[in-house]
Amino acid sequence: MRVILFDLDGTLIDSTEAILEGFKYTFDKFGKEYPGDKEVKKLIGLPLDVMFENLGVKENVWDFVDTYKKKYREISKEKTVLLPYAKDAVKEAKKFARLGIVTTKTGLYSKELLEHFGIIDDFEVLIGREHVENPKPHPEPILKALHLMKANKEGAWMIGDTCLDMVSAKEAGINYIGVKFEYENEENMKKCAEIVKPNVFGAVKYIKNF
């Protein structure tokens, strides 16, 4: 049976509002000027410590990360939505493939969100930031997911909305397909993935017919 690994943010869910509010709250709490929504959005998909460092936090970065995570957990369910066709995509994929989640988000909070949306039971594994030494674009998260699923690389696919997802899949030696979302500009995405679909349901249908 085939395996499909899904990214979360920008692929199945949109938690942009929660992420931006979390970053703004954290910068305010530490008395630092908020760099702005546009700058944060450019970095979504990277690990939190890398995001904060790229936004100018040079000291106590893990204090920023911890503060953000507490705030994000408080507001994430209220300020996160499933993307259009995401639930349909998961249910369709389940008919012909085994499913997993590979994300740079905290795995615990990701699990809570998927429980909230009623789709957690569709996935065999969930690999979050705390489960690996090296997050995407390193291949480790994908390789760990496949290992836990006792699955072969042949017939395995990664669906994601950023070049981080595509590079991780390529380095892991599995198939990959991109979906369009605002976190990655279209020009970059086309350089990273030969196939880019408008949404996750289109990506699942492509894999089904491949």
KASUL-V568038 format. One record per helix or strand of 2 or more residues. SS is the DSSP state (H for helix, E for strand). FROM is the first residue (numbers start at 1). TO is the last residue. Records with the same first field share a line. If there is no record, write none. Layout:
SS = FROM-TO + FROM-TO
This chain:
E = 2-6 + 13-14 + 81-82 + 97-102 + 125-127 + 156-160 + 175-179 + 196-197
H = 16-29 + 37-43 + 48-54 + 61-75 + 86-94 + 107-116 + 120-122 + 129-131 + 140-149 + 163-172 + 186-192 + 200-209
